[in-house]
Amino acid sequence: MSTQAPAPAASRIDEQDIRLLPKAEVHVHLEGTFALADILRLAKENGATLPGPAVTLFDVSTHDEFVMPEVTTGGTGQGVGVAGLSGFLRFLDWQCGLVRTAEQAARVAYAFAARQSASGIRYSDVIVNPTHWNAWRGRELDLMDALAAGLDEAEQDGLCSANIAYSLLRTQTATEADDIVADLAARRPRRVLALSVDGDEKASGRTGEKFRSAFRAAEAAGLRRTVHAGESSGPEGVWDAIEHLHAERIDHGVRAVEDDALMRRLIDDDIPLDLCPRSNITLGLYPDWASYPLARLLDAGVRVTLNTDDPAPLASTLDQDWAVAAAAFGLDRADLEHLAAESIRASFADDDLKRDLLDELAALTAPREVA
């Protein structure tokens, strides 16, 4: 793949062509896929107050003007202002707090699969952090069961197949993390196949060592491992994810580009970075697409996948983001086919599904003989 410098593509690649490519998405949060209509319906069902005008609910630039209303019964009624990454995470807390029944949770999961399918995504490792879903505190594995029911129904209806990466929050304690993994290992909730950790690295500080025992127990129990790192903190977070947590993939990880030794380690250990350019740019990590170091990572030989992170509030879809990336970095059709194959290989889909999707992609992209 030739990406020496960001440059406009010779001709724009249409989103429809991108949708037709069989692909996986491996860094997407269920919490960031609620459609506006879904949020409004949930708010009406629960008699909840919106944090701002419905027409600007997903406008990140206005989040610092919002006041988050309480979503738990018996709260103080005092809200929390929203600003930057930390504020965005609080917005997710409010939104997910609207999901209070198993039927509502299943409906959200089904809608996620439908949204993914509309972008041509055939498989997803969807990240779920139960700390955002405050109505399910103490019943987190029941939430997993409800979400699995929605994903089951979606797959039966021919929509995108998805499994769940259960995510810890960086501010949780080591004991909480150990207990969660013990519960996951004992109950083996359907469709939960990986352990993750997310949250604001800059606000919480380095947490790799704190969660070492939980991730080692997850590894022993056969759970896959993917870790948010190298986003609001620097390369040290990625090192911690590799050394302490035995991460198989790094969610974000873009700031590994600042450390040549780290990039060599990622290459040597065959660890992909699950990049989310639009998310990083919208939340201020990079000022624009031209500044985003995708080309440097690719030219160095680091494996990457391109993902949406939280597509609904970021007002985008995966096919749209791939089209923007193609224009910004001069990627051609062959490059996007490579990214589609890489997304499938990097996913935690089972081997049979990976093989089928790769075969389908190969058949779609094979040169056709001229009659």
N, C-alpha and C positions, 0 to 999 in steps of 0.2 A: 504494500500500500504506500503510495507516494504522497506525502503530506509535508513537504519542506516548509511551507508557510501558508497561512490562511490566504486563500485567493478565491474569487468568484468561480463557480463551476462554469464550464463551457455552455451548458444549457441547463435550465432549471429542471430538477427532478420532481415530478408531480407526486403529491401525496397518494394519489390512487395507485401509482406504481409501487410505492413503498408499502401500502396496505396489502398488496398482493404477495409480498414476500413473507413466507412463514417465519415467525420469529418468536422469541420469548422476551419477557420483561422481568428483570430480577431485582430491581430496586424501585419498588413502588409501595407506598403506605396505604393501607385500606382507609386510614383516617383522612387521607388526602384525596379521596376519590368520590366524596359525596357530591352529587349534583345539587345545584341550587334548589331545584324542585323537590328533591328528596329532603333537604334540610327544612324547607318550608312546611312540607307535609309532617315531618316529625315534630316540628315546633307546634303546629296546630294540634296534633294528636296529644301532646303533653301540656298544652297551655303555656308554653315557654315564650319568653320575651326575646326578640332578636337583639343582638348587640349593636345594631345599626340599621340603616335603611336596607331593604332587601336588594335594591338595585346595585348597591356598592358592597355587598357582603363579602365578595371575593376580591375587592380592590385592595391589594396589599398596601398601596400608598396611603390609604385612609385608615389602616388598622390602628395607628397610634392615636387616632381620634376616638376609637371605640372604647366603650366600657363594657367588660364582660359581665353580664348578669349572673347571679347565682343559679346553678342548675340542680342543686340538691335541695330536697325538702328541708325546711327548717334552717336555711342558711342565714347569713347576716344581711344579705341583700346588697352588700358592697361588692363592686366589681374590680377588675384588674385591667389597667390600661394595656393595650397591645402595641408592641414596637419591636421590629427586628425579628431575629430567629426565636428568641425567648417568648416574645409576644405572640408570634405565630403558633408556637406550641400551646400557649394558653388558649388561643382560639380553637385549636383542635380539641382541647379538653371540654370546652363548652359544647362544641358540635357533637362530639361522641357521647356526651352526657345526655343527649336527646334519645339515644338508643337504649330502651329500658325493658323490652320484651324479647323473647326468643324469635318471635315472628318478625319484629323490626330488624333484628340482627341478621336473620336469614335474608330478608329483603335487601339489606345493604350489600351483603355478599353476592347475591344474585345480580344486582345492578352493577357491581364491580366487574363481574365476568362479562356482562353484556357490553360494558364500556370498553373493556380490553379487546373483545372480539371486533368491535367497530373499527379498531386501529390495525386489524390484521394480526393481533397477538394471539398465539395459539396456546401458550403456556405461561404462567406467572408464578413466581415465588413472591407472595404478597406478605408484607410485614404488618404485624398487628401488635401494638403495644397496649396491653390492657389497662395501664395506668391512666390512659386518656378516657377510658370508658367507665366513669365513676359509678354508674348504676350497677356495675358488676363486681364491685369490690368484695372479695371473699368468695366469688363465684366465677373466677376467671376461666376455669376449664369448662364451665357451663357455657360461657361465651364462645369458647372455641367450638364446642359442639353445635351451637346455634349457627355459627358462621359456616361450619362444615356442611350443615344441612342445606344452606343456600348454595354453596359451591357444588354440592352433589346434584341438586336440581338443575343448576345451570349447565353442568357437564352433560347431564341426561338430555337436555334440550339442545345439545350441539354447540354450546358456547365454550369459551376459553376454559381450559383445565387450569386449576390453581391449587397450590398448597400453601401452607402458612409457616412463616418464620415468626415464632413467638419472641417478642422483643422485650428485653429489660430496659428500664430507664436508668440513666447514669447516676441519678441521685438515690436510687435504691441501695440498701445495705448489702454487704456480702452475705449475711445470713438470709435475707429475703431472697436473694438470687439462688442460693443453695437450696432453699426450700422449694422454690419454683421448679428448678430442674428435677428435684426428687419427685415432685408431683407429676411432672411431665413423663418421667421415666416409669413411674408406677402405673399411671392411667393410660398413657399412650393415646391421647386424644386424636381422633381421626383428622387427617390432613395436616397435622402439625409435624413437620419434619426437620425443622431447624431452630436454632437459638440465635438471637440477634441481641444487639444493644444499641440504643440510640439516645438522642437528647443532645443538648448544647454542650459540646466539649469545652468551649471557652469558659462557660459559667461553672461547670462542675469540676474542671481540672482533670488530670490524668486518672483514669479509673481502671486501666488494664489489670493491674496487680490485684485490685479489690475483687474483680470478678474471675480471677484465674481458676479458683476451685470449682465454680459453677460451670465454666466452659470446659474444664477438664472432665467433669462428671457428665456433661452433655456429650462430649466426644466418646466417653466410655459407653454411654447408653445408645450410641449410634445416631445421635442427632447431628445434623450438619451445622456449620458455624459461619455466620456472616456478621461483620462488625462495622458500624459507622465509625469512621476515623478520617483524619486528614481533611476536615471541612473547616470548622471555625477554629481549630487548632492546627498546628503545623505537622511536619512529618513524624514527630515523636509519637503521635497517636497511632499512626500506621505501624510503626515499630512495635508499640505495645500490643496491638491487635495480633501481630504475627507471633511475637515472642511469648506473650502471656496467655493469649486466648486461642492460639492455633487457628486463626481465621483462615477459612478456605477462599473467601472473597472479602473484599473491602468495599463497603458502601461509601460512595464519594471517593476518598483517597486521593483526590486530585492534587493535593499539596505534596504528594510524594515526588512531584516534579522538582521540588526544591532540594532534593537529596539524591545525588547520583548513586551512592551506595545503596540506598533504599530501592531505587529503580532496578538496580542489578539484582537485589534480593527478590523482588517481585517476579522478575524474569526467571531467575534460577528456580524458584519454588512454584512457578506457574500459577501465580495468584492474580486473578483479574481484579481490575478496578471497575466498580459499577458507577459510572459517572452520570451526573445529572446537571448538564450545563445550564439549562434555563433556571433551575432552582438556585444554583450558586450565583448566577448573575442577578436574579430578581432580589435575592436576600443580601446582595452587596459584597459577596466574596470576590467577584471580579466585576469590573465596570461595564463590560460589554462582551459580545461574542468574539470579537477580534482579539481580546486579551486572554481568552480562555486557552489553556495550554494543551488542548487535545492533540495538536500536531506534534508537539514535543514528546508527548507520551508515546504516540504511535511510532514516531521515528526512532525512539529509543528501543522499541520492541516490547513495550509493556502491553499486556492483554487488557482490552477495555470493552465494556459494553456501554451503550447509551440508553438512558432511562429517564423517566419523568419525575420521580420522587413523589410529588404531591400535585398531580395534574389538574384537579378541579380548581383549587384556589389560584393556581398559576395560569389558568385559562389556556391550557394547551392539551395536546394529545401526543402520543409517541410518534405517530406518522408526521405530524406537524414539526416536532422537534428534530426529527431526522432530516426533513426537508430543509430546515433552517441550517442545520449543521452542514449539510451538503453544500449549500450556497456559501456559508461562511468559511469553510475550510477546503473548498475545491474538491469535495469527494464526488466520485463518479458512481455509476451503477454498480460496477464491480466492487468498489469499496463498501457500498451499502449491503451488497450480498455477503461480503466478508463479515460485516457487523452482525447481520442476521444469523449467520452460522455461528459466530462467536457467542451470541446471546443464548443460543440453544446449548452449546457445549458448556457454557458457564453455569447454566441453570441446574437446579436440583431435581429436575424431572428424571423419571426412571429411564433406564438405558433403552428400553423398547421405544418409548415415546421420542427420546432424542434421535434414535436411529430413523424412525419414521419421518420426523420433521426434517432431518438433514437430507434424507432421500428425496423428500418432496421438494425441498429447496434446490437440490442438485438438478432434479428433472425440470424445474421451472427455469433455471438459469443456463441449462446446457445449450450450446449452439444448435440451431436447427438447420437441417440440410435443405438446400434450395432445390426444389423439384425441377 
